């Protein structure tokens, strides 16, 4: 039952360019962020090696700053990996889904859901990667709450992009090692 719901939601999603076209005034932020991204050759090779299809949904808002930074990262990853079927869904227009994947009681964006080829739920990551949270914590929590590794990395964008690649790799390995899928694919 959940897989049918997720499949239906994925079918309602938009590709990256179509999603940006829904709000040209906000799309410039996304486009600017995307133009600066460079996926390292090792990550490109890794993504090209994936063999299991991964439907992926990103709940976001074109108005959202975190989405404008991370959405283009997801798009770059999907462009480099033919096994990734990435769609974007506006969080507010798809409240039925966003309410089901609330994080700490809130509708966060971006929230990314990875699915198996049969649209079974595999993984979810919501609104920020670890290095992004460390950077924000260092700025907002200050000396009253010292975090051991809260110093932002020199090139936060590259680090966050790498963290997203690792999440895709994690899901690919979950799918590749799934006994059910190995039996289905005879590998």
Short mmCIF file of the C-alpha atoms (twelve columns), coordinates in Angstrom:
data_MODEL
# 
_entry.id   MODEL 
# 
loop_
_atom_site.group_PDB 
_atom_site.id 
_atom_site.type_symbol 
_atom_site.label_atom_id 
_atom_site.label_alt_id 
_atom_site.label_comp_id 
_atom_site.label_asym_id 
_atom_site.label_seq_id 
_atom_site.Cartn_x 
_atom_site.Cartn_y 
_atom_site.Cartn_z 
_atom_site.pdbx_PDB_model_num 
ATOM 1   C CA . UNK A 1   0.000  0.000   0.000   1 
ATOM 2   C CA . UNK A 2   2.808  2.431   0.860   1 
ATOM 3   C CA . UNK A 3   4.623  1.544   -2.368  1 
ATOM 4   C CA . UNK A 4   1.513  2.412   -4.419  1 
ATOM 5   C CA . UNK A 5   1.273  5.789   -2.680  1 
ATOM 6   C CA . UNK A 6   4.978  6.513   -3.246  1 
ATOM 7   C CA . UNK A 7   4.751  5.411   -6.882  1 
ATOM 8   C CA . UNK A 8   1.811  7.745   -7.407  1 
ATOM 9   C CA . UNK A 9   3.676  10.639  -5.790  1 
ATOM 10  C CA . UNK A 10  6.777  9.968   -7.869  1 
ATOM 11  C CA . UNK A 11  4.650  10.032  -11.026 1 
ATOM 12  C CA . UNK A 12  3.341  13.467  -10.014 1 
ATOM 13  C CA . UNK A 13  6.840  14.856  -9.554  1 
ATOM 14  C CA . UNK A 14  8.613  17.132  -12.000 1 
ATOM 15  C CA . UNK A 15  12.037 16.883  -13.533 1 
ATOM 16  C CA . UNK A 16  14.531 19.538  -12.504 1 
ATOM 17  C CA . UNK A 17  14.007 21.957  -15.417 1 
ATOM 18  C CA . UNK A 18  10.217 21.642  -15.253 1 
ATOM 19  C CA . UNK A 19  10.281 22.214  -11.507 1 
ATOM 20  C CA . UNK A 20  12.351 25.380  -11.888 1 
ATOM 21  C CA . UNK A 21  9.985  26.595  -14.607 1 
ATOM 22  C CA . UNK A 22  7.131  26.689  -12.076 1 
ATOM 23  C CA . UNK A 23  8.655  29.799  -10.487 1 
ATOM 24  C CA . UNK A 24  11.047 31.681  -12.760 1 
ATOM 25  C CA . UNK A 25  11.585 34.378  -10.130 1 
ATOM 26  C CA . UNK A 26  13.049 31.806  -7.714  1 
ATOM 27  C CA . UNK A 27  14.764 29.661  -10.342 1 
ATOM 28  C CA . UNK A 28  17.662 32.113  -10.724 1 
ATOM 29  C CA . UNK A 29  18.925 31.247  -7.225  1 
ATOM 30  C CA . UNK A 30  18.899 27.553  -8.067  1 
ATOM 31  C CA . UNK A 31  20.547 28.104  -11.439 1 
ATOM 32  C CA . UNK A 32  23.298 30.244  -9.931  1 
ATOM 33  C CA . UNK A 33  24.046 27.612  -7.302  1 
ATOM 34  C CA . UNK A 34  24.044 24.822  -9.871  1 
ATOM 35  C CA . UNK A 35  26.453 26.621  -12.192 1 
ATOM 36  C CA . UNK A 36  29.137 26.612  -9.492  1 
ATOM 37  C CA . UNK A 37  28.978 22.863  -8.790  1 
ATOM 38  C CA . UNK A 38  31.776 20.528  -9.850  1 
ATOM 39  C CA . UNK A 39  31.408 16.821  -9.254  1 
ATOM 40  C CA . UNK A 40  34.849 15.246  -8.739  1 
ATOM 41  C CA . UNK A 41  35.883 12.561  -11.277 1 
ATOM 42  C CA . UNK A 42  35.886 9.825   -8.604  1 
ATOM 43  C CA . UNK A 43  32.283 10.646  -7.709  1 
ATOM 44  C CA . UNK A 44  31.326 10.733  -11.390 1 
ATOM 45  C CA . UNK A 45  32.805 7.247   -11.835 1 
ATOM 46  C CA . UNK A 46  31.062 5.982   -8.724  1 
ATOM 47  C CA . UNK A 47  27.673 7.266   -9.863  1 
ATOM 48  C CA . UNK A 48  28.170 5.821   -13.355 1 
ATOM 49  C CA . UNK A 49  28.816 2.400   -11.811 1 
ATOM 50  C CA . UNK A 50  25.387 2.066   -10.170 1 
ATOM 51  C CA . UNK A 51  23.294 -0.826  -11.467 1 
ATOM 52  C CA . UNK A 52  20.031 -0.617  -9.509  1 
ATOM 53  C CA . UNK A 53  17.319 1.849   -10.513 1 
ATOM 54  C CA . UNK A 54  16.574 4.391   -7.784  1 
ATOM 55  C CA . UNK A 55  13.439 6.489   -7.946  1 
ATOM 56  C CA . UNK A 56  14.147 9.556   -5.795  1 
ATOM 57  C CA . UNK A 57  11.755 12.272  -4.652  1 
ATOM 58  C CA . UNK A 58  12.801 15.651  -3.309  1 
ATOM 59  C CA . UNK A 59  10.163 17.559  -1.381  1 
ATOM 60  C CA . UNK A 60  11.193 21.185  -1.541  1 
ATOM 61  C CA . UNK A 61  10.179 24.757  -2.051  1 
ATOM 62  C CA . UNK A 62  11.616 26.973  -4.746  1 
ATOM 63  C CA . UNK A 63  11.536 29.818  -2.199  1 
ATOM 64  C CA . UNK A 64  13.760 27.901  0.246   1 
ATOM 65  C CA . UNK A 65  17.436 28.863  0.588   1 
ATOM 66  C CA . UNK A 66  18.577 25.382  1.666   1 
ATOM 67  C CA . UNK A 67  16.685 23.928  -1.299  1 
ATOM 68  C CA . UNK A 68  18.313 26.408  -3.688  1 
ATOM 69  C CA . UNK A 69  21.719 25.200  -2.504  1 
ATOM 70  C CA . UNK A 70  21.042 21.474  -2.270  1 
ATOM 71  C CA . UNK A 71  18.454 20.933  -5.026  1 
ATOM 72  C CA . UNK A 72  21.015 21.650  -7.776  1 
ATOM 73  C CA . UNK A 73  23.369 19.193  -6.068  1 
ATOM 74  C CA . UNK A 74  20.750 16.486  -6.345  1 
ATOM 75  C CA . UNK A 75  20.181 17.399  -9.987  1 
ATOM 76  C CA . UNK A 76  23.919 17.175  -10.777 1 
ATOM 77  C CA . UNK A 77  24.059 13.745  -9.159  1 
ATOM 78  C CA . UNK A 78  21.011 12.563  -11.111 1 
ATOM 79  C CA . UNK A 79  22.457 13.900  -14.376 1 
ATOM 80  C CA . UNK A 80  25.603 11.834  -13.818 1 
ATOM 81  C CA . UNK A 81  23.773 8.654   -12.845 1 
ATOM 82  C CA . UNK A 82  21.360 7.082   -15.321 1 
ATOM 83  C CA . UNK A 83  19.995 4.820   -12.572 1 
ATOM 84  C CA . UNK A 84  18.623 7.779   -10.595 1 
ATOM 85  C CA . UNK A 85  15.086 8.863   -11.485 1 
ATOM 86  C CA . UNK A 86  14.875 12.152  -9.591  1 
ATOM 87  C CA . UNK A 87  11.708 14.211  -9.342  1 
ATOM 88  C CA . UNK A 88  10.877 17.326  -7.352  1 
ATOM 89  C CA . UNK A 89  7.627  17.894  -5.501  1 
ATOM 90  C CA . UNK A 90  6.545  21.164  -3.926  1 
ATOM 91  C CA . UNK A 91  6.198  20.507  -0.201  1 
ATOM 92  C CA . UNK A 92  3.049  22.587  0.176   1 
ATOM 93  C CA . UNK A 93  1.309  21.152  -2.888  1 
ATOM 94  C CA . UNK A 94  2.052  17.614  -1.672  1 
ATOM 95  C CA . UNK A 95  1.225  18.089  2.003   1 
ATOM 96  C CA . UNK A 96  -0.122 14.524  2.199   1 
ATOM 97  C CA . UNK A 97  3.408  13.221  1.580   1 
ATOM 98  C CA . UNK A 98  5.298  15.911  3.492   1 
ATOM 99  C CA . UNK A 99  3.105  15.325  6.556   1 
ATOM 100 C CA . UNK A 100 4.049  11.629  6.453   1 
ATOM 101 C CA . UNK A 101 7.794  12.381  6.440   1 
ATOM 102 C CA . UNK A 102 7.929  15.141  9.037   1 
ATOM 103 C CA . UNK A 103 11.252 15.514  10.823  1 
ATOM 104 C CA . UNK A 104 11.274 16.456  14.497  1 
ATOM 105 C CA . UNK A 105 7.593  17.299  14.104  1 
ATOM 106 C CA . UNK A 106 8.057  19.704  11.203  1 
ATOM 107 C CA . UNK A 107 7.701  19.755  7.436   1 
ATOM 108 C CA . UNK A 108 11.345 20.262  6.478   1 
ATOM 109 C CA . UNK A 109 12.760 21.046  3.071   1 
ATOM 110 C CA . UNK A 110 14.489 19.662  1.232   1 
ATOM 111 C CA . UNK A 111 13.477 16.163  2.269   1 
ATOM 112 C CA . UNK A 112 14.739 13.425  -0.019  1 
ATOM 113 C CA . UNK A 113 13.186 9.972   -0.246  1 
ATOM 114 C CA . UNK A 114 14.986 7.116   -1.970  1 
ATOM 115 C CA . UNK A 115 12.936 4.187   -3.229  1 
ATOM 116 C CA . UNK A 116 13.590 0.774   -4.727  1 
ATOM 117 C CA . UNK A 117 12.678 0.079   -8.333  1 
ATOM 118 C CA . UNK A 118 9.329  -1.197  -7.014  1 
ATOM 119 C CA . UNK A 119 8.797  2.071   -5.114  1 
ATOM 120 C CA . UNK A 120 9.431  0.493   -1.731  1 
ATOM 121 C CA . UNK A 121 10.812 2.978   0.801   1 
ATOM 122 C CA . UNK A 122 14.597 2.679   1.315   1 
ATOM 123 C CA . UNK A 123 15.964 5.869   2.895   1 
ATOM 124 C CA . UNK A 124 15.139 9.454   3.853   1 
ATOM 125 C CA . UNK A 125 17.342 12.460  4.532   1 
ATOM 126 C CA . UNK A 126 15.825 15.704  5.632   1 
ATOM 127 C CA . UNK A 127 16.797 19.256  5.136   1 
ATOM 128 C CA . UNK A 128 20.561 19.304  5.679   1 
ATOM 129 C CA . UNK A 129 23.629 17.112  5.628   1 
ATOM 130 C CA . UNK A 130 25.865 16.729  8.666   1 
ATOM 131 C CA . UNK A 131 28.469 19.309  7.631   1 
ATOM 132 C CA . UNK A 132 25.721 21.850  6.936   1 
ATOM 133 C CA . UNK A 133 24.245 21.248  10.403  1 
ATOM 134 C CA . UNK A 134 27.703 21.639  11.940  1 
ATOM 135 C CA . UNK A 135 28.163 24.979  10.199  1 
ATOM 136 C CA . UNK A 136 24.755 26.241  11.321  1 
ATOM 137 C CA . UNK A 137 25.350 24.989  14.876  1 
ATOM 138 C CA . UNK A 138 28.680 26.789  15.032  1 
ATOM 139 C CA . UNK A 139 26.973 30.025  13.984  1 
ATOM 140 C CA . UNK A 140 23.812 29.741  16.065  1 
ATOM 141 C CA . UNK A 141 24.818 27.897  19.213  1 
ATOM 142 C CA . UNK A 142 28.066 29.726  19.865  1 
ATOM 143 C CA . UNK A 143 30.258 29.238  22.900  1 
ATOM 144 C CA . UNK A 144 27.332 28.174  25.077  1 
ATOM 145 C CA . UNK A 145 27.249 24.878  23.210  1 
ATOM 146 C CA . UNK A 146 30.666 23.981  21.863  1 
ATOM 147 C CA . UNK A 147 30.480 21.162  19.347  1 
ATOM 148 C CA . UNK A 148 33.744 19.292  18.853  1 
ATOM 149 C CA . UNK A 149 33.707 19.409  15.050  1 
ATOM 150 C CA . UNK A 150 31.382 22.320  14.341  1 
ATOM 151 C CA . UNK A 151 34.003 24.273  12.389  1 
ATOM 152 C CA . UNK A 152 32.724 24.574  8.822   1 
ATOM 153 C CA . UNK A 153 34.915 22.969  6.154   1 
ATOM 154 C CA . UNK A 154 36.890 25.285  3.848   1 
ATOM 155 C CA . UNK A 155 34.727 24.444  0.876   1 
ATOM 156 C CA . UNK A 156 31.329 23.714  2.355   1 
ATOM 157 C CA . UNK A 157 29.612 23.351  -1.014  1 
ATOM 158 C CA . UNK A 158 31.998 20.607  -2.142  1 
ATOM 159 C CA . UNK A 159 31.666 18.863  1.210   1 
ATOM 160 C CA . UNK A 160 27.869 18.949  1.155   1 
ATOM 161 C CA . UNK A 161 27.817 17.699  -2.457  1 
ATOM 162 C CA . UNK A 162 30.099 14.845  -1.415  1 
ATOM 163 C CA . UNK A 163 27.800 13.995  1.473   1 
ATOM 164 C CA . UNK A 164 24.851 13.796  -0.915  1 
ATOM 165 C CA . UNK A 165 26.848 11.486  -3.202  1 
ATOM 166 C CA . UNK A 166 27.565 9.250   -0.179  1 
ATOM 167 C CA . UNK A 167 23.819 9.050   0.573   1 
ATOM 168 C CA . UNK A 168 23.145 7.918   -3.002  1 
ATOM 169 C CA . UNK A 169 25.977 5.389   -2.682  1 
ATOM 170 C CA . UNK A 170 24.507 4.140   0.585   1 
ATOM 171 C CA . UNK A 171 21.125 3.538   -1.035  1 
ATOM 172 C CA . UNK A 172 22.712 1.858   -4.046  1 
ATOM 173 C CA . UNK A 173 24.539 -0.534  -1.734  1 
ATOM 174 C CA . UNK A 174 21.354 -1.255  0.212   1 
ATOM 175 C CA . UNK A 175 19.662 -2.111  -3.089  1 
ATOM 176 C CA . UNK A 176 22.606 -4.122  -4.456  1 
ATOM 177 C CA . UNK A 177 22.865 -6.192  -1.267  1 
ATOM 178 C CA . UNK A 178 19.117 -6.747  -0.819  1 
ATOM 179 C CA . UNK A 179 18.549 -10.527 -0.908  1 
ATOM 180 C CA . UNK A 180 15.154 -9.999  -2.529  1 
ATOM 181 C CA . UNK A 181 16.547 -7.807  -5.310  1 
ATOM 182 C CA . UNK A 182 19.584 -10.038 -5.816  1 
ATOM 183 C CA . UNK A 183 17.244 -12.981 -6.332  1 
ATOM 184 C CA . UNK A 184 15.044 -10.925 -8.669  1 
ATOM 185 C CA . UNK A 185 18.036 -9.846  -10.766 1 
ATOM 186 C CA . UNK A 186 19.967 -13.101 -10.490 1 
ATOM 187 C CA . UNK A 187 23.096 -11.458 -9.135  1 
# 
